Amino acid sequence: MNIIKNLRLTLPLIFTAVAFSQPSVAVLDFAANGLPQYEVETLVERLRSELPNTGAVRLVDRKMLENILKEQGLQQSGCTTDECSAQIGELLGAEYMISGSIGKLGDSFTVDMKMVSVTTGAAEKAKSLTFDGTTGGLLIEMQILAWEIVDMKPPQPLILKRTGAEDGEKVTVAIMDFDPRGISQLEAQTLTDRFATEVDATGKAILVDRRQMMEVMEEQGYDEAGCTSEECAAEVGALLGVKFMINGAIGKLGDTYTIDAKMFEVATGAAAKTKNATYNGPVDGLITEIEILAWDMMGVKAPRSLLQKRKGTITQEALPAPKTPLAAAVRSAIIPGWGQLYTSNALDNEPLSRQKALYFFAGEMGAGSIAYLLYSNMNASNDDTRKFHTDYLAATESDQIRSLKTKSDNASSDAESSKNQLSILMYLLGAVHAYNIVDAYMNGPNEDMASRNNKKIDLVYDPELNQPQLRFSIALD
C-alpha cells in the first residue's frame, strides 16, 4: 500500500521534471510593416503552433501572456526592445522571449525575429528571411523558422512543402538504387542515377536528393544494399516524408537486359504503377531505355529526341514508314491543315507548323461558315422574290401593285448580291485550299533533314504593292 502511495506521489513529480526540463518560451506579437495586423497575427500564430512540435522548448500559453500584459498595463506592440522582452519574460517566468517583425516591400515579404534570454537580456539567436511568393508560402516559412530559431533541423515534410510538394501537380518521390542481377553494383547505381535524372526532368515529381536519403538511412541504421523489400523502402519513405517510393531491379540474361521498376504509395504500400522493359543491344541503348522508362513511370510522353535516339539503336525493319510530301498533300486535300500537322512531328519548328495547321483549318472553316450564311440568304431572297412576284401578278390595286413590285425587285437584288458575294468567297476559299495543299507538299517531310526548315514556297505581304504574294525560293547550291 505504501509502495502504491509512493508511486502516486513520485510519478507526477517525474512528469513535472521532464516537462520543465525543456526551456520555456513565450512569443510576442510581431510588428507589422506594410501588412495588415491580422495577417501578421495569423503568421505568428503559425510560429507558435509549430514551436511545440520541435520538442526543444515549452511554449507559454498566449492567454497567460495577455493576462500578464493586461495586469501591467502593457501592450505587445509597444514592446520592441530586448530589455522590454526580458522584463515581460521575467513576469511570465519564461526563460526566453521571441519577438520580431514582418514586413512587405513590393512583392517580397521580410521576416526578422530574435530569441532573447530573460536572464541576460541579450539576443541568443536571430533569424531573418526574405520571401518572394504568396502568404500561403510564407506560412510554411514561419513553420521552418520555428525549428531554426531553436537550433533544430526542420523535418523533411516541411522542406518538401517549401519546394512545392502540395501544388497539386507534383508528387514527392524517393528512388532506391535498383537491385543488380547479373551486372555490377556500380553499373546499377549509374543506371539508377540516370533514371532519377529523367524522373526529375519530367517536371511531375519533387525528387529527394540521394545524399539526403542516405543520411536519413544511416541515422536510422538502415543499409541500402540490404533494404530491398517494399516494407523497408516504405519505412524509409515514411522517414523522408515522401508520398511515393520507386525501387526495382536491372538484370542481364546473355545479351538481353531486363528492367523492372515499381512505384508504390508509402502510406498504404499499394502499387501505384509497375513498368518493365526488355532490351537486346549495346549498353548505350540500355541507358536510353531506362530514360524512357522514367517518363513512362511518371505518366508523361517521352521527348521526341529520346524516342528518335531509341530508333537509332534498332533495325531498319522496325522503323515506321517514312513520311512523304505527297502524303502531307493528300491529307491537306482532305482536311485543311492536316498535312501541316502531319509534317510537324518531323520538323524542328514544330510549334510553327502546328500554328500554320491551325490557321488553315480555322480559316477555311470560318470561310465555309460565311459561305453557308450567304447561300442561305440567297435562297431566302429568291423565295421572297418568287412570293412577291406571284402576289404582284395577282394584285389589282395600283398601290399594292407598286409595293409588291418594289419588294420583288429588292428581294431579287439581295439574291443577286448574295450570289456574287458567294462566288467571290468560293473562289477565295478554293485558292486558300489549293495553297494549303501546295504548302503541305512543298514544305512536307523529305529525306534531307537540313533543308526542312528552308521553305520553298510561302505566302508573304508586299508593302509596295499593298497585296499578298506567293514567294518561291530555289536552292542554287
Protein Blocks (a to p, Z undefined) as FASTA:
>chain_A
ZZmmmmmmmmmmmmmmmmmmpccddddddddehiafklmmmmmmmmmmmmmmnopaccdd
fklmmmmmmmnopafklmmbfklmmmmmmmnopabdcddddddehjaccdddddddfklo
pafbdcddddeddfklmmmmmmmmmmmmnopacdfklmmmmnopanomaccdddddddde
hiafklmmmmmmmmmmmmmmnopaccddfklmmmmmmmnopafklmmbfklmmmmmmmno
pabdcddddddehjaccdddddddfklopafbdcdddddddfklmmmmmmmmmmmmnopa
cdfklmmmmmmmmcfklpccdddfklmmmmmmmpghklmmmmmmmpmklmlmmmmmmmmm
mmmmmmmmmmmmmmmmmmmmmmmmmmmmmmmmmpmbfklmmmmmmmmmmmmmmmmmmmmm
mmmmmmmmmmmmmmmmmmmmmmmccfblmlmmmcfbdcdddfklopacddddddfZZ
